[in-house]
Amino acid sequence: MISSKQRAYLKSIANSIDPVFQIGKSGTGDALINQIDDYLRAHEIIKVKVLENSLYTAKEAMAEIAQKINAEAVTAIGSVFILYKRNLKEPKIVLPK
């Protein structure tokens, strides 16, 4: 569980990145979830966009994916959400205490 200060720090990092994946009408299949998990292992933070034709809201998709890959749900704003998963071997992001 991350604190509100850490959440704010992760939001500030995510401001400068673009969404890497999009969730459309096909939803959150296993292939997409595996790709997001692989991306998080390498980069630790990801921004994902939920398209208008999706059956999910950003919060629903964020909660489902975070639960399946054991990641932290940082925030969902509009149609975009941010996930964080710490790389235990080689951490790239140092969270404030």
C-alpha positions as CSV (number, residue, x, y, z in Angstrom):
1,M,0.0,0.0,0.0
2,I,1.3,3.4,-0.9
3,S,0.8,6.6,1.0
4,S,-0.9,9.7,-0.3
5,K,2.5,11.4,-0.5
6,Q,3.9,8.6,-2.6
7,R,0.7,8.6,-4.7
8,A,1.2,12.3,-5.4
9,Y,4.9,11.7,-6.3
10,L,3.8,8.9,-8.8
11,K,1.2,11.2,-10.3
12,S,3.9,13.9,-10.9
13,I,6.1,11.3,-12.7
14,A,3.1,10.2,-14.8
15,N,2.4,13.7,-16.0
16,S,5.2,13.6,-18.4
17,I,4.4,10.2,-20.0
18,D,1.9,9.3,-22.6
19,P,-0.6,6.4,-22.4
20,V,1.1,3.2,-23.6
21,F,-1.9,0.9,-24.0
22,Q,-5.5,1.4,-24.9
23,I,-8.5,-0.6,-23.7
24,G,-11.3,-0.8,-26.2
25,K,-14.4,-2.9,-26.8
26,S,-12.5,-6.2,-26.5
27,G,-11.8,-5.3,-22.8
28,T,-9.0,-6.6,-20.6
29,G,-8.0,-9.9,-22.0
30,D,-5.2,-12.1,-20.8
31,A,-2.8,-10.9,-23.6
32,L,-3.3,-7.3,-22.7
33,I,-2.8,-7.9,-19.0
34,N,0.4,-9.9,-19.6
35,Q,1.7,-7.1,-21.8
36,I,0.9,-4.5,-19.1
37,D,2.6,-6.7,-16.5
38,D,5.7,-7.0,-18.7
39,Y,5.8,-3.3,-19.3
40,L,5.6,-2.6,-15.5
41,R,8.4,-5.0,-14.8
42,A,10.7,-2.9,-17.0
43,H,9.3,0.7,-16.3
44,E,7.5,0.4,-12.9
45,I,4.8,3.0,-14.0
46,I,2.3,3.0,-16.8
47,K,-0.5,5.2,-18.1
48,V,-3.4,3.4,-19.8
49,K,-6.3,5.0,-21.8
50,V,-9.7,3.5,-21.8
51,L,-11.5,4.3,-25.1
52,E,-15.1,5.5,-25.3
53,N,-16.3,2.2,-27.0
54,S,-15.0,0.1,-24.0
55,L,-17.4,-1.6,-21.7
56,Y,-15.2,-0.5,-18.8
57,T,-14.7,2.8,-17.0
58,A,-11.2,3.8,-16.2
59,K,-11.7,3.0,-12.5
60,E,-13.1,-0.5,-13.3
61,A,-10.3,-1.4,-15.7
62,M,-7.7,0.0,-13.2
63,A,-9.0,-2.0,-10.3
64,E,-9.3,-5.3,-12.3
65,I,-5.8,-5.1,-13.8
66,A,-4.2,-4.0,-10.6
67,Q,-5.7,-6.9,-8.8
68,K,-4.7,-9.5,-11.4
69,I,-1.1,-8.4,-11.7
70,N,-0.6,-7.3,-8.0
71,A,0.1,-3.7,-8.9
72,E,-0.8,-0.4,-7.1
73,A,-3.6,1.6,-8.5
74,V,-2.4,5.1,-8.4
75,T,-5.3,7.1,-9.9
76,A,-7.9,7.3,-12.5
77,I,-8.8,10.6,-14.0
78,G,-11.3,10.8,-16.9
79,S,-10.5,8.0,-19.3
80,V,-6.9,7.5,-18.2
81,F,-5.4,5.6,-15.3
82,I,-2.0,5.0,-13.8
83,L,-0.5,1.8,-12.3
84,Y,2.7,1.3,-10.4
85,K,4.5,-1.9,-9.7
86,R,7.9,-1.9,-7.9
87,N,10.7,-3.8,-9.5
88,L,12.2,-5.8,-6.7
89,K,15.5,-6.6,-8.5
90,E,16.3,-3.2,-10.1
91,P,14.0,-0.4,-8.8
92,K,14.0,2.7,-11.1
93,I,11.6,4.9,-9.0
94,V,12.6,5.8,-5.5
95,L,9.4,6.6,-3.5
96,P,9.5,9.3,-0.8
97,K,9.1,7.9,2.8
